[in-house]
Amino acid sequence: MSSPTGPASGLPVRMPRPRQPARHRRPEPLAAPAGAPALVLVVPGAPSAATRGLAEEVVSIARSELPGLDARIAYLDGDDAEFPTLRSVLTHASEERIARYEQARAAGSDAKQPDGPVAVVVPLLAGPDGSLLRQVRQAVMESRIAADLTDVLGPHPLLAEALHVRLSEAGLARADRARLFTVATAADGIVLASVGGDEAVQAAGITGMLLAARLAVPVMAAALDAEGSIAAVAEQLRSSGSQQLALAPYLIGPEIDAGLLDAAAKEAGCAVAEPLGPYPAIGKLVLAKYTTALGIAPQQPQGAVR
C-alpha cells in the first residue's frame, strides 16, 4: 500500500532520469561579432543594373547565413555614385569605424581605438584571373585602408553542384542521376569555359573533375579569353567519342560580356548553359571566405550528394 509520500516500504521507487543533452542538437547560429570588419564584395566588369542585382542577391544570402553582417558592394570600374569603387567603399568603411569610436568615447565609453582590418575584400570570381586580381590589389593599396583580400571562390564542390544545376536547367543534363529518367538533349561532353588564362583553366579543371563525377561524362576546361581554345577543346571531346556537347560557363556573370559566351558556343557548335549567377552556393562561399579570414569560420559549406 502506498503512502501519501510514495510507495509502501520495500517497493522500488521510480525516479525521473536526468535529461541528457541532445547529441544531434543543431548548433546555435553564429552572428557577426560586434565591430567586425565589413565584408566588401568586389564586382568585376562593367557596372550595370543586372550586375548590381546579382551582387545584392549574393550579399543577401551571406547576410542570412551570418546575422549582423556588414556587407557592402564595390566595383572595379565604378563611378563612386550609383556604382561605388572599391577604393571609395573602403574609405567610407574606415570613416564610419572611426566615427563609431569617437561617438562611443564621447558617450563616456572606455572603448579602445579599433585595430585589425577595416574590411575583408572578397572578389566575386569563381576562378583566378590575374589581371582582375591585380586591379583589386592595386585598389586596396591605393586606398591606404587596412583590408584583407581573400582568394577567389573556387575550386569547390559547391561550384560543381552549381554547374550541374545550370546545365540541368538548360536541359543539358539530368537533374539527379540517382533518378532513372532520361533527358533527350543531355550532353555527352562538357566544355567548361573560364577566363583568366592558363591558371584559370587549370583551376577550372579541378572543379571539372568533380562535375564529371556527378554527370558521368567527360568534362574539359578551356579559356574564353584565348582565341580558339573553346573550339579546340570541343574538337578534342568529339574526337574521343562525344557527339552532343554543352558549354558550361565557369563564371558568375559580370566577368565577361554575354555575347562572348554565345559566340564561343556558336564557334564550337554546342549548346550553352547560363553562368552561375546568384546561385545560393555563391553567397555561402563568399561568406566562408570572409569568416575564414577572421578566424570565425562556421562549418564549411558542403556540396549536396547526388
Solvent accessible surface area in square Angstrom, and as a share of the most:
residue,aa,sasa,rsa
1,M,209,0.93
2,S,75,0.49
3,S,55,0.36
4,P,147,0.92
5,T,134,0.78
6,G,26,0.25
7,P,55,0.35
8,A,28,0.22
9,S,120,0.77
10,G,79,0.76
11,L,101,0.50
12,P,121,0.76
13,V,93,0.54
14,R,232,0.85
15,M,136,0.61
16,P,117,0.74
17,R,211,0.77
18,P,105,0.66
19,R,221,0.81
20,Q,125,0.55
21,P,106,0.67
22,A,48,0.37
23,R,221,0.81
24,H,173,0.77
25,R,163,0.59
26,R,213,0.78
27,P,111,0.70
28,E,149,0.67
29,P,109,0.69
30,L,79,0.39
31,A,65,0.50
32,A,19,0.15
33,P,61,0.38
34,A,110,0.85
35,G,61,0.59
36,A,23,0.18
37,P,17,0.10
38,A,4,0.03
39,L,0,0.00
40,V,0,0.00
41,L,0,0.00
42,V,2,0.01
43,V,0,0.00
44,P,5,0.03
45,G,17,0.17
46,A,78,0.61
47,P,38,0.24
48,S,43,0.28
49,A,85,0.66
50,A,80,0.62
51,T,18,0.11
52,R,71,0.26
53,G,29,0.27
54,L,26,0.13
55,A,0,0.00
56,E,82,0.37
57,E,94,0.42
58,V,0,0.00
59,V,3,0.02
60,S,62,0.40
61,I,35,0.18
62,A,1,0.00
63,R,111,0.41
64,S,85,0.55
65,E,81,0.36
66,L,2,0.01
67,P,69,0.43
68,G,72,0.69
69,L,12,0.06
70,D,52,0.27
71,A,6,0.05
72,R,45,0.16
73,I,15,0.08
74,A,0,0.00
75,Y,1,0.00
76,L,31,0.15
77,D,81,0.42
78,G,22,0.21
79,D,84,0.44
80,D,90,0.47
81,A,82,0.64
82,E,121,0.54
83,F,23,0.10
84,P,30,0.19
85,T,30,0.17
86,L,1,0.01
87,R,126,0.46
88,S,36,0.24
89,V,12,0.07
90,L,0,0.00
91,T,50,0.29
92,H,96,0.43
93,A,4,0.03
94,S,17,0.11
95,E,98,0.44
96,E,54,0.24
97,R,34,0.12
98,I,80,0.40
99,A,41,0.32
100,R,123,0.45
101,Y,46,0.18
102,E,102,0.46
103,Q,124,0.55
104,A,31,0.24
105,R,120,0.44
106,A,93,0.72
107,A,90,0.70
108,G,67,0.64
109,S,48,0.31
110,D,125,0.65
111,A,36,0.28
112,K,178,0.76
113,Q,107,0.48
114,P,45,0.28
115,D,123,0.64
116,G,45,0.43
117,P,33,0.21
118,V,17,0.10
119,A,0,0.00
120,V,0,0.00
121,V,0,0.00
122,V,0,0.00
123,P,1,0.01
124,L,0,0.00
125,L,5,0.03
126,A,1,0.01
127,G,11,0.10
128,P,16,0.10
129,D,15,0.08
130,G,26,0.25
131,S,58,0.38
132,L,27,0.13
133,L,23,0.11
134,R,153,0.56
135,Q,75,0.34
136,V,2,0.01
137,R,118,0.43
138,Q,91,0.40
139,A,18,0.14
140,V,19,0.11
141,M,138,0.61
142,E,76,0.34
143,S,11,0.07
144,R,220,0.80
145,I,31,0.16
146,A,63,0.49
147,A,21,0.17
148,D,57,0.30
149,L,58,0.29
150,T,17,0.10
151,D,105,0.55
152,V,12,0.07
153,L,3,0.02
154,G,11,0.11
155,P,55,0.35
156,H,35,0.16
157,P,64,0.40
158,L,9,0.04
159,L,0,0.00
160,A,1,0.01
161,E,16,0.07
162,A,0,0.00
163,L,2,0.01
164,H,3,0.01
165,V,28,0.16
166,R,35,0.13
167,L,0,0.00
168,S,27,0.17
169,E,113,0.51
170,A,49,0.38
171,G,23,0.22
172,L,14,0.07
173,A,8,0.06
174,R,83,0.30
175,A,46,0.36
176,D,20,0.10
177,R,105,0.38
178,A,75,0.58
179,R,151,0.55
180,L,181,0.90
181,F,87,0.36
182,T,122,0.71
183,V,38,0.22
184,A,106,0.82
185,T,72,0.42
186,A,28,0.22
187,A,10,0.07
188,D,51,0.27
189,G,0,0.00
190,I,1,0.00
191,V,0,0.00
192,L,0,0.00
193,A,0,0.00
194,S,3,0.02
195,V,15,0.09
196,G,18,0.18
197,G,28,0.27
198,D,115,0.60
199,E,108,0.48
200,A,1,0.01
201,V,36,0.21
202,Q,130,0.58
203,A,13,0.10
204,A,0,0.00
205,G,26,0.25
206,I,84,0.43
207,T,0,0.00
208,G,3,0.03
209,M,131,0.58
210,L,68,0.34
211,L,0,0.00
212,A,26,0.20
213,A,67,0.52
214,R,27,0.10
215,L,17,0.08
216,A,78,0.60
217,V,29,0.17
218,P,64,0.40
219,V,23,0.13
220,M,58,0.26
221,A,18,0.14
222,A,2,0.02
223,A,4,0.03
224,L,14,0.07
225,D,82,0.43
226,A,45,0.35
227,E,184,0.83
228,G,33,0.32
229,S,24,0.16
230,I,7,0.04
231,A,30,0.24
232,A,62,0.48
233,V,17,0.10
234,A,1,0.00
235,E,106,0.48
236,Q,98,0.44
237,L,1,0.01
238,R,74,0.27
239,S,90,0.58
240,S,86,0.56
241,G,51,0.49
242,S,6,0.04
243,Q,131,0.58
244,Q,81,0.36
245,L,7,0.04
246,A,0,0.00
247,L,0,0.00
248,A,1,0.01
249,P,1,0.01
250,Y,4,0.01
251,L,3,0.02
252,I,1,0.00
253,G,21,0.20
254,P,10,0.06
255,E,24,0.11
256,I,33,0.17
257,D,106,0.55
258,A,75,0.58
259,G,41,0.39
260,L,72,0.36
261,L,10,0.05
262,D,84,0.43
263,A,57,0.44
264,A,9,0.07
265,A,6,0.05
266,K,174,0.74
267,E,112,0.50
268,A,5,0.04
269,G,53,0.51
270,C,18,0.11
271,A,49,0.38
272,V,48,0.28
273,A,5,0.04
274,E,119,0.53
275,P,33,0.21
276,L,1,0.00
277,G,8,0.07
278,P,38,0.24
279,Y,30,0.11
280,P,70,0.44
281,A,4,0.03
282,I,0,0.00
283,G,0,0.00
284,K,77,0.33
285,L,4,0.02
286,V,1,0.00
287,L,10,0.05
288,A,10,0.08
289,K,55,0.23
290,Y,1,0.00
291,T,0,0.00
292,T,80,0.47
293,A,45,0.35
294,L,46,0.23
295,G,66,0.64
296,I,50,0.25
297,A,47,0.36
298,P,54,0.34
299,Q,158,0.70
300,Q,77,0.34
301,P,26,0.17
302,Q,124,0.55
303,G,23,0.22
304,A,51,0.40
305,V,147,0.85
306,R,86,0.31
